[in-house]
């Protein structure tokens, strides 16, 4: 199962979408934009999982597709 994550940068000023927790695929100004793209990628590459972290780098939500 492919795993995608939405995580903030060190200062939580930008958000990254990562595949398999390696180098970021994209960078976004807002968490909502990153979550939308992460959701799109996870849906396209089923079966997959999207793990969303908050600005404190804590797991906020896990979605399975």
Secondary structure, DSSP 8 states (H G I E B T S, - for coil): -EEEEEEE-TTSSSEEEEETTSSEEEEESSHHHHHHHHHHHHHHT-SEEEEEE-TTS-EEEEEE-
